[in-house]
Amino acid sequence: MCTAVTYKTDDFYFGRNLDYEFSYGESVTVTPRNYEFKIHCGNMPKTHYAIIGMAHISENYPLYYDAANEKGLCAAGLNFVGNAYFGDAENGRENVSQYEFIPWLLSKCASVNEAKQLLENSNITNTPFFNMPPAQLHWLIADKDECITVESVKDGLKIYNNPVGVLTNNPPFMFQMSALNNYMALSPKNPENTFSDKLNLNSYSRGMGALGLPGDASSQSRFVRAAFVKLNSRSGSDESESVSQFFHILGSVEQQRGCTELENGEYEITIYSSCINASRGIYCYKTYNNSSINAVDMHKENLDGKDLVSYKISDIQEIKTLN
């Protein structure tokens, strides 16, 4: 289970919580413009936009979980188990395998508008990455001006405008959006008595705004909670306050070990949280075990290179002693 969100102050921010029971050894990875993508689709430029994001690297290939390109276009893949459908390649369509989708899109498109045009005649296939079956995902794609959700299901590739700038997992996106109607009365202000004019009901403490906001870890509840927190969020516009507020938005839906037990006896946790300043190409993250914010600036790398640049995640908490 995962949550992805967008946020805009002076710059545009994009990121996610990766919720799972174990790590695949992911790292912050920069793909320069001249790295050669050896992929199945037939229309990948040799020189492309540079990309930064979190990826598991296998066979020298970056399997991106979430990423942004140098133009500020961002994408994240989230579990969509039971609803995602990827079929065979189709004649007359732009075919791309599921595992190639994020780098393919970010290599070629500078904006959501360009992404929508590319996706109009595209087909996401079930081609495996070596012996790994395709992950069942859907995607949040955004830039500073627009946000869309992309879902490949049995009746085709669906592209939805996403005015909330939030995505979690199941159910499908339009059902998640519909559920917001159940919470239209929510407010950050202290509640007023609309229950009955025959009862003298009063707020009994400070901080009773958002009364009724769901608090469980289900993907539907996380969607509602993240949407409410994001849309009502207030912060200063500088980098420090914006990044801090972004991580607080993700913190409203993070998962703690012990609260969501899986069938195998393991517990789902927020393995990492990311915040990309897509306007500047800076990837920030923190992990379950390390709440310090770490950052990688793609523009401090040689973006005209040919080789992947990878930074291993720092997962050990450093505690600053003051006395």
C-alpha positions as CSV (number, residue, x, y, z in Angstrom):
1,M,0.0,0.0,0.0
2,C,1.3,3.5,-0.8
3,T,0.3,7.1,-1.0
4,A,1.5,9.7,-3.6
5,V,0.8,13.5,-3.4
6,T,1.6,16.8,-5.1
7,Y,2.1,20.2,-3.5
8,K,2.8,23.6,-4.8
9,T,4.3,26.8,-3.2
10,D,6.9,28.8,-5.2
11,D,8.1,25.5,-6.5
12,F,6.3,22.3,-7.4
13,Y,6.8,19.2,-5.2
14,F,5.9,15.5,-5.8
15,G,6.5,12.4,-3.7
16,R,5.1,9.4,-2.0
17,N,5.2,6.9,0.9
18,L,6.3,3.5,-0.1
19,D,4.5,1.1,2.2
20,Y,5.6,-2.5,2.2
21,E,6.9,-5.2,4.6
22,F,10.5,-5.2,3.2
23,S,12.9,-3.3,1.0
24,Y,14.2,-4.3,-2.4
25,G,17.5,-2.4,-1.8
26,E,16.4,0.7,-3.6
27,S,18.6,3.8,-4.1
28,V,18.3,7.4,-5.3
29,T,19.2,7.0,-8.9
30,V,20.1,9.6,-11.6
31,T,19.7,8.5,-15.2
32,P,21.7,10.9,-17.5
33,R,20.6,11.9,-20.9
34,N,22.8,9.5,-22.8
35,Y,22.2,6.3,-20.8
36,E,21.0,3.7,-23.2
37,F,17.6,2.2,-22.3
38,K,17.5,-1.4,-23.6
39,I,13.8,-1.9,-23.6
40,H,11.1,-3.7,-25.5
41,C,9.3,-0.7,-26.9
42,G,10.5,0.4,-30.3
43,N,10.5,4.1,-30.0
44,M,12.9,5.2,-27.3
45,P,15.3,8.1,-28.1
46,K,19.0,7.5,-27.7
47,T,19.3,10.9,-26.1
48,H,16.5,11.7,-23.7
49,Y,15.6,13.8,-20.6
50,A,17.6,13.1,-17.5
51,I,15.7,11.5,-14.6
52,I,16.1,11.4,-10.8
53,G,14.1,9.1,-8.5
54,M,14.0,6.1,-6.3
55,A,14.8,2.9,-8.1
56,H,15.8,-0.8,-7.7
57,I,18.7,-1.3,-10.1
58,S,18.8,-4.8,-11.7
59,E,20.9,-5.8,-14.7
60,N,22.0,-2.1,-14.8
61,Y,18.4,-1.1,-15.4
62,P,16.7,1.4,-13.1
63,L,13.3,0.1,-12.0
64,Y,11.9,3.4,-10.8
65,Y,9.2,3.6,-8.1
66,D,8.9,7.4,-8.3
67,A,10.8,9.9,-10.3
68,A,11.0,13.3,-12.0
69,N,12.7,14.4,-15.2
70,E,14.8,17.5,-15.7
71,K,11.7,19.3,-17.2
72,G,9.6,18.9,-14.0
73,L,7.4,16.0,-15.1
74,C,6.9,13.5,-12.3
75,A,5.5,9.9,-12.0
76,A,4.9,7.3,-9.3
77,G,3.6,3.8,-9.5
78,L,1.4,2.4,-6.8
79,N,0.0,-1.0,-6.1
80,F,-3.3,-1.6,-7.9
81,V,-3.7,-5.4,-7.3
82,G,-6.7,-7.1,-8.7
83,N,-7.6,-4.2,-11.0
84,A,-4.5,-3.6,-13.1
85,Y,-4.5,-5.5,-16.4
86,F,-1.6,-5.7,-18.9
87,G,-2.0,-7.6,-22.1
88,D,0.0,-8.5,-25.2
89,A,1.5,-6.0,-27.6
90,E,-1.0,-4.6,-30.1
91,N,-0.4,-3.7,-33.8
92,G,-0.7,0.0,-34.5
93,R,-0.2,1.0,-30.9
94,E,2.8,2.4,-29.0
95,N,3.6,-0.6,-26.8
96,V,5.5,-0.3,-23.6
97,S,5.9,-2.9,-20.9
98,Q,4.8,-2.2,-17.4
99,Y,8.3,-2.0,-15.9
100,E,9.4,0.4,-18.6
101,F,6.5,2.8,-18.2
102,I,8.0,5.5,-15.9
103,P,11.4,5.8,-17.6
104,W,9.7,5.7,-21.1
105,L,7.3,8.4,-20.2
106,L,9.8,10.7,-18.4
107,S,12.4,10.2,-21.1
108,K,10.1,11.5,-23.8
109,C,7.7,14.0,-22.3
110,A,8.3,17.4,-20.8
111,S,4.8,18.0,-19.5
112,V,1.5,16.2,-18.5
113,N,0.0,17.6,-21.8
114,E,2.7,15.8,-23.8
115,A,2.2,12.7,-21.7
116,K,-1.5,12.7,-22.4
117,Q,-0.9,12.9,-26.1
118,L,1.6,10.1,-26.0
119,L,-0.7,7.9,-24.0
120,E,-3.7,8.3,-26.4
121,N,-2.4,5.6,-28.6
122,S,-0.4,3.6,-26.1
123,N,-0.7,0.1,-24.7
124,I,1.0,-1.2,-21.5
125,T,2.1,-4.8,-22.0
126,N,2.7,-7.8,-19.7
127,T,6.3,-8.2,-20.8
128,P,8.3,-9.5,-17.8
129,F,11.5,-8.1,-16.6
130,F,13.7,-11.2,-17.0
131,N,11.9,-13.7,-14.8
132,M,10.0,-11.1,-12.7
133,P,6.2,-10.9,-13.5
134,P,4.8,-7.4,-14.1
135,A,3.8,-5.5,-10.9
136,Q,0.1,-4.6,-10.7
137,L,0.3,-0.8,-10.6
138,H,-1.5,2.4,-11.5
139,W,0.3,5.8,-11.8
140,L,0.1,9.4,-10.6
141,I,1.6,11.7,-13.2
142,A,2.0,15.4,-12.6
143,D,3.8,18.7,-13.4
144,K,3.3,22.2,-11.9
145,D,0.2,22.8,-14.0
146,E,-1.7,19.4,-14.2
147,C,-2.1,16.1,-12.6
148,I,-3.5,12.8,-14.0
149,T,-4.1,9.2,-12.9
150,V,-3.3,6.4,-15.4
151,E,-4.9,3.0,-15.0
152,S,-4.5,0.0,-17.4
153,V,-7.6,-2.2,-16.8
154,K,-9.3,-4.9,-18.8
155,D,-11.4,-2.5,-20.9
156,G,-8.4,-0.4,-21.9
157,L,-6.0,2.4,-20.8
158,K,-7.8,5.0,-18.7
159,I,-6.5,8.6,-18.2
160,Y,-8.3,10.7,-15.6
161,N,-7.8,14.3,-14.6
162,N,-6.8,14.3,-11.0
163,P,-7.8,17.6,-9.4
164,V,-6.9,16.4,-5.9
165,G,-3.3,15.5,-6.7
166,V,-3.4,12.4,-4.5
167,L,-3.4,8.7,-5.3
168,T,-3.4,5.6,-3.1
169,N,-4.3,2.0,-4.2
170,N,-7.7,0.3,-4.6
171,P,-10.4,0.9,-5.5
172,P,-10.0,2.5,-8.9
173,F,-9.5,6.2,-9.0
174,M,-13.0,7.3,-9.9
175,F,-14.4,5.4,-6.9
176,Q,-11.9,7.1,-4.7
177,M,-12.9,10.5,-6.0
178,S,-16.6,9.6,-5.5
179,A,-15.9,8.7,-1.8
180,L,-14.9,12.3,-1.2
181,N,-18.6,13.2,-1.4
182,N,-19.1,11.5,1.9
183,Y,-16.8,14.0,3.6
184,M,-17.9,17.3,2.0
185,A,-18.9,18.6,5.5
186,L,-15.4,18.3,6.9
187,S,-13.8,21.5,7.9
188,P,-10.5,22.5,9.6
189,K,-12.5,24.8,11.8
190,N,-14.1,23.7,15.1
191,P,-17.5,22.1,14.5
192,E,-20.8,23.8,15.0
193,N,-23.9,22.0,16.3
194,T,-26.0,21.0,13.3
195,F,-27.1,17.8,15.0
196,S,-30.3,19.3,16.6
197,D,-31.4,22.6,17.8
198,K,-33.0,20.8,20.7
199,L,-29.6,19.8,22.2
200,N,-27.0,22.1,23.6
201,L,-23.9,20.5,22.0
202,N,-20.5,22.2,22.2
203,S,-16.9,21.6,21.3
204,Y,-15.3,20.2,24.4
205,S,-11.6,20.9,23.5
206,R,-9.4,22.8,21.1
207,G,-8.3,21.1,17.9
208,M,-11.6,19.5,17.0
209,G,-11.3,20.6,13.3
210,A,-11.5,17.7,10.8
211,L,-13.9,15.8,13.2
212,G,-14.9,12.7,11.3
213,L,-11.8,12.4,9.1
214,P,-11.0,8.6,8.7
215,G,-8.0,7.4,10.5
216,D,-7.5,3.8,9.5
217,A,-4.8,2.5,7.1
218,S,-7.0,1.3,4.3
219,S,-6.2,2.8,0.9
220,Q,-9.6,4.5,0.7
221,S,-9.2,6.2,4.1
222,R,-5.7,7.2,3.3
223,F,-6.9,8.8,0.0
224,V,-9.5,10.9,1.9
225,R,-7.1,11.8,4.7
226,A,-4.2,12.8,2.4
227,A,-6.6,14.8,0.2
228,F,-8.0,16.7,3.1
229,V,-4.6,17.4,4.7
230,K,-3.0,18.4,1.3
231,L,-5.8,20.6,0.2
232,N,-6.0,22.4,3.6
233,S,-2.2,22.5,4.1
234,R,-0.5,25.9,4.8
235,S,3.2,26.6,4.8
236,G,5.7,29.3,3.9
237,S,6.9,29.2,0.3
238,D,10.7,28.8,0.8
239,E,12.4,25.4,0.3
240,S,12.8,24.5,4.0
241,E,9.2,25.2,4.9
242,S,7.8,23.6,1.7
243,V,9.8,20.4,2.1
244,S,9.0,20.2,5.8
245,Q,5.3,20.6,5.1
246,F,5.3,18.1,2.4
247,F,6.7,15.4,4.7
248,H,4.0,16.4,7.3
249,I,1.4,15.7,4.6
250,L,2.8,12.3,4.0
251,G,3.2,11.8,7.7
252,S,-0.6,12.0,8.1
253,V,-0.9,8.6,6.3
254,E,2.4,6.9,7.2
255,Q,2.2,3.3,8.6
256,Q,3.9,2.2,11.8
257,R,5.1,-1.4,12.4
258,G,2.6,-3.4,14.3
259,C,-0.6,-1.6,13.1
260,T,-1.1,-3.4,9.8
261,E,-0.4,-7.1,10.0
262,L,-0.2,-9.2,6.8
263,E,-1.1,-12.8,6.2
264,N,2.5,-13.9,6.5
265,G,2.8,-12.4,10.0
266,E,4.9,-9.5,8.8
267,Y,3.9,-5.8,9.2
268,E,3.5,-3.2,6.5
269,I,5.5,0.0,7.3
270,T,6.3,3.2,5.5
271,I,9.8,2.1,4.2
272,Y,10.6,5.5,2.8
273,S,8.9,8.9,2.1
274,S,10.1,11.0,-0.8
275,C,9.8,14.7,-1.7
276,I,11.0,15.8,-5.1
277,N,11.4,19.5,-5.8
278,A,10.5,19.0,-9.5
279,S,11.3,22.7,-10.3
280,R,14.9,22.2,-9.2
281,G,15.5,18.5,-9.7
282,I,16.2,17.8,-6.0
283,Y,15.2,14.4,-4.5
284,C,14.7,14.4,-0.7
285,Y,13.8,11.3,1.3
286,K,13.6,9.9,4.8
287,T,13.2,6.3,5.9
288,Y,11.4,4.3,8.6
289,N,14.6,4.1,10.6
290,N,16.0,7.5,9.8
291,S,13.8,10.5,10.1
292,S,16.6,12.9,9.0
293,I,16.0,14.4,5.5
294,N,18.6,13.4,2.9
295,A,18.8,15.0,-0.5
296,V,20.4,14.4,-4.0
297,D,20.6,17.2,-6.5
298,M,20.5,15.9,-10.1
299,H,22.1,19.1,-11.5
300,K,25.2,18.4,-9.5
301,E,25.8,15.3,-11.6
302,N,27.0,15.0,-15.2
303,L,23.6,14.9,-17.0
304,D,25.3,14.4,-20.3
305,G,26.9,11.1,-19.1
306,K,26.1,7.5,-20.1
307,D,26.2,5.8,-16.7
308,L,23.7,5.5,-13.9
309,V,24.5,7.4,-10.7
310,S,23.2,5.8,-7.6
311,Y,23.1,6.8,-3.9
312,K,22.4,4.1,-1.4
313,I,19.7,4.9,1.1
314,S,20.9,6.2,4.5
315,D,18.7,4.1,6.9
316,I,20.5,4.7,10.3
317,Q,19.1,7.4,12.5
318,E,21.6,10.0,13.7
319,I,20.6,11.6,17.0
320,K,22.1,15.0,17.7
321,T,23.1,15.3,21.3
322,L,22.8,18.8,22.7
323,N,24.6,18.4,26.1
